[in-house]
């Protein structure tokens, strides 16, 4: 059983946008009650429908939030990269996890019990605004995901993902954070279709690839797929 308290975790917590304005003393108080948890690749962190008893802070690795249909099909809803908190909304509302979470690779999380999060929000009302901001961004992401899955072709979905990744890392050449299988889950298609679409983009001179390394050669035309 994981030990309670992680005094050295105050430094990790300070890097998370949700907690970045807390005083050193408040960060130390939080660190005294968090639990450091390690997850191997493909380890389940929590399951859809379980009681949301705390918020998770990813400090290393990568985590996906996903739903599984009755027939076993999986849809990735969001991919979490460090440093970032996740599962804030259901924890704050005192509800159930609306999705499952799995480590895509070996990951390290800090677990903050719900009671401690609520106490910090009471002590620091400005945290409510950051929580609302985080939830708003996540809602916008889900609205766009629904729009993409229902209205856009796979080529437009992949083009959006690649353009967004280039913007996120600030350069046209980057390494894919997801395997083609995980990318297919996130874009609501199959690995074979993802491979064919990459080949199509290469043939049209839009990008070049080498393994997981992607180089966008014509981001403007790729953005045209997104707008179409």
C-alpha positions in Angstrom: 0.0 0.0 0.0 1.3 3.4 -1.0 2.6 5.5 1.9 0.8 8.8 2.6 2.8 11.9 2.4 5.5 12.9 0.0 7.4 16.0 1.3 9.6 16.2 -1.8 6.5 16.3 -4.0 6.0 20.1 -3.3 8.4 20.8 -6.2 6.4 18.6 -8.5 3.1 20.2 -7.5 4.5 23.7 -8.1 4.9 22.8 -11.8 1.2 22.0 -12.3 -0.9 25.0 -13.5 -3.7 24.2 -11.1 -1.3 24.8 -8.1 1.2 27.2 -9.5 0.0 30.2 -7.4 0.0 28.4 -4.0 2.5 29.6 -1.4 5.4 27.3 -0.5 3.7 26.5 2.8 0.5 25.5 1.1 2.4 23.3 -1.4 4.2 21.6 1.6 0.7 21.0 3.2 -0.5 19.3 0.0 2.7 17.3 -0.4 2.1 16.0 3.2 -1.1 14.2 2.0 -0.4 13.2 -1.6 0.6 9.7 -2.5 3.1 9.0 -5.2 2.0 6.2 -7.5 3.8 4.4 -10.2 2.1 2.6 -13.1 3.6 0.3 -15.7 2.8 0.5 -19.4 -0.9 -0.3 -20.0 -1.7 -0.3 -16.3 -5.3 0.9 -15.5 -5.3 3.9 -13.2 -9.1 4.0 -12.7 -12.2 2.7 -14.5 -15.3 4.4 -15.8 -18.0 4.4 -13.1 -15.7 4.2 -10.1 -16.1 6.7 -7.3 -14.0 9.8 -8.0 -12.2 9.9 -4.7 -9.2 12.1 -5.7 -7.4 14.1 -8.4 -4.4 12.7 -10.2 -1.3 14.8 -11.1 0.8 13.3 -13.9 4.5 14.2 -13.3 6.1 11.7 -15.7 4.9 9.4 -18.5 1.7 9.6 -20.5 -1.9 8.7 -19.7 -5.0 8.3 -21.9 -8.6 8.8 -20.9 -10.9 6.6 -22.8 -14.3 4.9 -23.0 -15.1 1.4 -24.1 -18.3 0.5 -25.9 -20.4 -2.6 -25.2 -18.9 -4.4 -28.1 -15.4 -3.7 -26.9 -14.5 -0.8 -29.2 -12.3 1.8 -27.5 -12.4 5.6 -28.1 -9.6 7.7 -26.7 -11.0 11.0 -25.3 -7.9 12.8 -24.3 -4.2 12.2 -23.9 -2.5 13.7 -20.8 1.1 14.8 -20.7 3.0 16.1 -17.7 2.9 18.2 -15.7 -0.9 18.1 -15.6 -3.8 17.3 -13.3 -6.6 15.1 -14.6 -10.0 13.9 -13.4 -10.6 17.2 -11.7 -14.2 17.7 -12.7 -15.8 14.5 -11.3 -13.7 14.8 -8.1 -14.8 18.4 -7.6 -18.4 17.4 -8.2 -18.2 14.4 -5.9 -19.3 12.0 -8.7 -18.1 9.0 -10.6 -15.3 8.9 -13.1 -16.9 9.4 -16.6 -14.0 7.6 -18.3 -11.2 5.2 -17.7 -7.5 6.1 -17.4 -4.6 4.0 -18.6 -0.8 4.6 -18.6 0.4 4.6 -22.2 4.0 4.1 -20.9 5.6 3.8 -17.5 4.1 6.8 -15.6 4.3 8.5 -12.3 1.3 10.2 -10.7 0.6 12.0 -7.5 -2.8 11.2 -6.0 -4.5 14.0 -4.0 -7.6 13.0 -2.0 -10.8 14.9 -2.8 -11.2 16.3 0.7 -7.8 18.0 0.4 -8.6 19.5 -3.0 -11.9 20.9 -1.7 -10.1 22.4 1.3 -7.6 24.1 -0.9 -10.3 25.6 -3.1 -12.0 26.9 0.1 -8.8 28.5 1.2 -7.9 29.8 -2.2 -10.9 30.9 -4.2 -8.7 31.8 -7.2 -8.2 28.0 -7.7 -11.9 27.8 -8.7 -11.1 30.0 -11.7 -8.3 27.7 -12.7 -10.5 24.7 -12.3 -13.2 26.3 -14.4 -10.5 27.2 -17.0 -9.3 23.6 -17.1 -12.8 22.2 -17.4 -13.7 24.7 -20.1 -10.7 23.6 -22.2 -11.5 20.0 -21.7 -15.1 20.7 -22.8 -14.0 22.5 -25.9 -11.7 19.5 -26.7 -14.7 17.1 -26.3 -16.9 19.3 -28.5 -14.3 19.3 -31.2 -13.8 15.6 -30.9 -17.5 14.9 -31.3 -17.5 17.2 -34.3 -14.5 15.5 -35.9 -15.9 12.0 -35.4 -19.3 12.8 -36.7 -18.6 15.3 -39.5 -15.0 15.0 -40.7 -13.1 12.4 -42.8 -10.1 10.6 -41.4 -7.8 12.7 -43.5 -9.1 15.9 -41.8 -8.9 14.3 -38.4 -5.3 13.3 -38.9 -4.4 16.6 -40.4 -5.8 18.4 -37.4 -3.9 16.2 -35.0 -0.6 16.8 -36.8 -1.1 20.5 -37.1 -2.0 20.7 -33.4 1.1 18.7 -32.5 3.3 21.0 -34.5 1.8 24.0 -32.8 2.2 22.4 -29.4 5.9 21.6 -29.7 6.6 24.7 -31.7 8.3 23.1 -34.8 7.4 21.3 -38.0 9.5 18.2 -37.2 8.5 16.2 -34.1 8.1 12.7 -32.8 4.6 11.2 -32.5 3.6 10.8 -28.9 1.2 8.0 -29.7 1.6 4.7 -31.5 -0.5 4.3 -34.7 -2.8 2.0 -32.7 -3.4 4.7 -30.0 -3.6 7.4 -32.6 -6.3 5.3 -34.4 -8.2 5.0 -31.2 -8.1 8.7 -30.6 -9.2 9.5 -34.2 -11.9 6.9 -34.3 -10.5 4.7 -37.0 -8.2 1.8 -37.6 -4.4 1.6 -37.7 -4.6 0.5 -41.3 -6.5 3.6 -42.3 -4.0 5.8 -40.4 -1.2 4.1 -42.3 -3.0 4.7 -45.6 -3.7 8.3 -44.8 0.0 8.9 -43.9 1.0 7.4 -47.2 -1.5 9.7 -49.0 0.0 12.7 -47.3 3.5 11.6 -48.2 2.6 11.0 -51.8 1.1 14.5 -52.0 4.2 16.1 -50.6 2.6 17.3 -47.3 4.9 15.5 -44.9 7.7 13.0 -44.6 8.0 10.3 -42.0 10.7 8.0 -40.5 9.4 5.7 -37.9 7.6 7.9 -35.4 9.4 11.0 -36.6 7.1 13.3 -38.7 8.2 16.4 -40.7 5.4 18.6 -41.9 6.5 19.9 -45.3 3.4 21.9 -46.1 1.5 22.8 -43.0 -0.7 25.3 -44.9 -2.1 22.6 -47.2 -2.6 20.3 -44.2 -4.6 23.1 -42.5 -6.7 23.2 -45.7 -7.8 19.6 -44.9 -8.9 20.8 -41.5 -10.9 23.7 -42.8 -12.6 21.7 -45.7 
